Amino acid sequence: MFTQFKNIDTAFKHIKLFSIFLILACTLLSGFSIWKSFDMVKTIQGKIYILANGKAIEAFSAERKDNIGVELRDHIKMFHHYFFTLDPDDKVIQANISNALNLADESAKKAFDNLKEQGYYNNLISANISQEIRVDSTKLDINQYPFQFRCYATQRLIRSTSTVTRKLITQGYVRNVSRSDNNPHGFLIQQWETLENSDEPLKP
């Protein structure tokens, strides 16, 4: 009889140890499942899908500081594109200048007003001159705020009989503003000025 009780006691200990092990295993498994679920949700939230031409393109969200150099350069490039890409059509000129002025402060408006007073845009229209620009490089200082930049670009004035190439260097500062449809990067160029705008020598 005592042997039987001893066997029962041993079996109870085994069941007790097995139950403790099972509870611990279930606890660890539940904890791992919860952690993995949160990790998956965080990963999914970090993905952005952009619909372009009927196709979903995956993008990834990131802190602005991670891409600030790229965004600044693109903002500066787009401003110069709109300000200097002109055709001999008053509506095109007004539309492009309007887009450019959404990306800069009164310093750009002042430059536009000065060119307008000098008859620059009227000359483009009357002489059927198209103007294009290519931004070659942009030097940035992102270690200070507002961010200072210097833009190096090549400007082309296209006439029916010839094309004039000009070297363009501008500089200014960029500060943060709210993003909008008219200003998707959320930057504003300020204290913008032209340092050089001269004809490049003709190649032999």
C-alpha positions in Angstrom: 0.0 0.0 0.0 2.8 2.4 0.9 4.5 1.6 -2.4 1.2 2.5 -4.1 1.0 5.9 -2.3 4.7 6.5 -3.2 3.9 5.8 -6.9 0.9 8.2 -6.7 3.1 10.9 -5.0 5.7 10.5 -7.7 3.2 10.6 -10.5 1.7 13.8 -8.9 5.1 15.4 -8.9 5.6 14.5 -12.5 2.2 16.0 -13.4 3.0 19.1 -11.4 6.4 19.6 -13.1 4.8 18.9 -16.5 2.0 21.4 -15.8 4.5 24.1 -14.7 6.6 23.5 -17.8 3.5 23.7 -20.0 2.4 26.9 -18.4 5.8 28.5 -18.9 5.9 27.3 -22.5 2.5 28.8 -23.1 3.5 32.0 -21.5 6.6 32.3 -23.6 4.7 31.4 -26.7 2.0 34.0 -26.0 4.6 36.7 -25.2 6.5 35.9 -28.4 3.2 36.0 -30.4 2.3 39.4 -28.9 5.7 40.8 -29.6 5.7 39.5 -33.2 2.3 40.9 -33.8 3.3 44.4 -32.6 6.5 44.1 -34.7 4.4 43.2 -37.8 2.0 46.1 -37.3 4.9 48.5 -36.9 6.4 47.2 -40.1 3.2 47.4 -42.0 2.6 51.0 -40.8 6.1 51.9 -42.1 5.0 51.0 -45.6 3.3 53.4 -48.0 1.7 52.4 -51.2 1.4 55.0 -54.0 -1.0 54.5 -56.8 0.6 55.5 -60.1 -1.0 54.6 -63.5 -3.1 52.0 -61.9 -0.2 50.3 -60.2 0.5 50.2 -56.5 4.1 51.1 -55.8 5.5 50.5 -52.4 7.3 53.3 -50.6 8.7 53.6 -47.2 8.1 56.3 -44.6 11.1 57.8 -42.9 12.1 60.7 -40.7 12.4 64.0 -42.6 16.0 64.4 -41.3 17.0 61.2 -43.1 16.1 62.6 -46.5 16.4 66.4 -45.9 19.3 66.8 -48.3 17.4 65.1 -51.1 14.2 67.1 -50.4 16.1 70.4 -50.2 17.9 69.8 -53.5 14.7 68.8 -55.3 12.9 71.9 -53.9 15.7 74.2 -55.1 15.7 72.4 -58.5 12.0 72.8 -58.9 12.1 76.5 -58.0 14.8 77.2 -60.6 13.0 75.0 -63.1 9.7 77.0 -62.8 11.5 80.4 -62.6 13.7 80.0 -65.6 11.8 77.6 -67.9 9.9 79.9 -70.1 8.2 80.0 -73.5 7.2 82.9 -75.6 3.6 82.7 -74.2 2.4 85.1 -71.5 0.1 82.4 -69.9 3.0 79.9 -69.7 5.3 82.5 -68.2 2.6 83.5 -65.6 1.9 79.9 -64.7 5.6 79.0 -64.2 6.4 82.1 -62.3 3.4 81.6 -60.1 4.6 78.0 -59.3 8.0 79.4 -58.5 6.8 82.1 -56.2 4.9 79.5 -54.2 8.4 78.0 -53.3 10.1 81.2 -52.3 9.7 84.5 -50.4 9.5 88.1 -51.5 13.1 88.0 -52.7 12.0 85.9 -55.7 9.0 88.2 -56.3 11.4 91.2 -56.3 13.6 89.5 -58.9 10.6 88.8 -61.0 9.3 92.4 -60.7 12.7 93.7 -61.7 12.9 91.5 -64.8 9.3 92.5 -65.7 10.1 96.2 -65.4 13.2 95.8 -67.6 10.9 94.2 -70.3 12.7 90.8 -70.1 9.5 88.8 -70.5 8.1 91.0 -73.3 11.4 90.5 -75.2 11.0 86.7 -74.9 7.5 86.9 -76.3 8.3 89.4 -79.1 11.5 87.6 -80.2 9.9 84.1 -79.8 12.7 83.0 -77.4 12.3 79.9 -75.3 14.3 79.5 -72.1 15.5 76.3 -70.5 17.6 75.5 -67.4 19.5 72.5 -66.2 20.6 72.4 -62.6 24.1 71.0 -62.6 24.7 70.9 -58.8 23.6 72.3 -55.5 25.9 73.0 -52.6 24.1 72.7 -49.3 24.9 73.4 -45.6 22.5 71.4 -43.5 24.4 71.9 -40.3 22.9 75.3 -39.8 19.4 76.6 -40.0 18.0 78.2 -42.1 19.8 76.0 -44.6 22.2 77.8 -46.9 22.6 76.8 -50.6 24.4 77.7 -53.7 23.0 76.5 -57.0 25.0 76.0 -60.2 23.0 75.8 -63.4 23.2 76.1 -67.2 20.7 78.3 -68.9 19.8 78.1 -72.6 18.0 80.8 -74.6 16.7 79.2 -77.8 16.0 81.4 -80.8 14.9 80.3 -84.3 18.4 80.9 -85.6 20.7 80.3 -82.6 21.0 79.1 -79.0 22.8 81.0 -76.3 24.2 79.1 -73.3 24.6 81.0 -70.1 26.2 80.1 -66.8 23.9 80.7 -63.8 24.9 80.8 -60.1 22.4 81.7 -57.4 22.4 81.4 -53.6 20.0 81.8 -50.7 18.6 80.1 -47.6 15.8 77.6 -47.1 13.5 77.4 -44.1 10.7 75.0 -43.1 7.1 75.8 -43.7 3.9 73.7 -43.8 3.5 71.3 -46.7 0.7 72.0 -49.1 -0.4 71.1 -52.7 1.5 74.2 -53.9 4.6 73.4 -51.8 4.8 69.7 -51.3 8.3 69.7 -49.8 7.4 72.2 -47.1 10.3 74.5 -47.6 10.6 78.2 -48.5 13.6 79.8 -50.3 14.5 83.2 -48.8 17.1 85.9 -49.5 17.5 84.5 -53.0 19.9 86.3 -55.2 21.8 85.8 -58.5 25.5 85.8 -58.2 26.4 85.2 -61.8 24.5 85.0 -65.1 26.9 85.3 -68.0 27.2 83.9 -71.5 29.5 80.9 -71.8 32.2 81.2 -74.4 31.5 79.5 -77.7 33.2 76.2 -78.3 35.6 76.2 -81.3 
